[in-house]
Amino acid sequence: MTRIVRFADDAGTVRTGVADDTGGVRAFPGAPLIAELLRLSVAELRALVENTAAGPAAVHEPDVLPLPPLDGLMELWAAGVTYERSREARVEESTEQSVYERIYDAERPELFFKSPPWRVVTDGEPIAVRDDSALNVPEPELALVLNRYGETIGYLVADDVSSRSIEGENPLYLPQAKIYAGSAAVSSAIVPAWEIDAPDALDITMAVRRDGEAAYRASTSTAAFHRTPQGLVDHLWRSQPFPDGAVLSTGTGIVPALDFTLHAGDVVEISIEGVGTLRNPVRAQQSDLDWLVEAINHPLTRRAHRSGFPE
């Protein structure tokens, strides 16, 4: 299996390339951004990936710093209430229950902006919970990587970290519940669409570890998805261009009961069959993510904030 990666070397030079199962990485010729790759059609990108993968490995993954695979004018968006469990959870928490009951079966889906590229974290980097929210949860999701034409070129594991008590108080607070430093995490490698045979039947698991023990564990499958992924894309692409493509997180089928909330020090681990694993420690303050501003121009800043996890 090949994977499309974005990484920094020891000099802080950012490149993109193709990684293989041995950890070898082959850089794309011309040092394109991920955003530039998303200006290609699926067929053009596949040819580039396969041609690049045929060459010798220039570096190996342990010797470089993996970066979130978003850059340029890409945007991270998300969908809500696309699984029955999500509808149940939103109804349970909200003072305006009918809003979520109606959106579940409505033709137009719930779509919302989640993050610009620079604020997205990746595997090993911290996520955060809002200190003005009593109830905060991870939301494991399959994310579609979309080129400028709205074609799915690959997949990522995503965590749409959410403040349930804020959204539950009033649905108009959704942006505050969803968009803040430490609320958006994705896996570090794009698995090309041609490597996944059945994206509509992928197992998704999530575990939250607290003091070395499992504080929460659950699983679902994309087979329980209530909408078609292409239907979400079609609505997202209406009336607005995405010149550098976008990532669309497709909603969650795993929502803990109301007696569970994330704590500082927790570790969230999300795995999606064939796509990868995303692990992030939890911080209690958004200020713990202030380093993301420096990392815009100095990507090696991320090293100091990245955790290793025992197998």
Secondary structure, 3 states (H helix, E strand, C coil): CCEEEEEECCCCCEEEEEECCCCEEEECCCCCCHHHHCCCCHHHHHHHHHHHHCCCCCEEHHHCEEECCCCCCCEEEEEECCCHHHHHHHHHHCCCHHHHHHHHHCCCCEEEEEECHHHCECCCCCEECCCCCCCEECCEEEEEEECCCCCEEEEEEEEECEEHHHHHHCHHHHHHHHCCCCCEEECCEEEEHHHCCCHHHCEEEEEEEECCEEEEEEEEEHHHCCCCHHHHHHHHCCCCCCCCCEEEECCCCCCCCCCCCCCCCCEEEEEECCCEEEEEEEECCHHHHCHHHHHCCCHHHHHHHCCCCCC
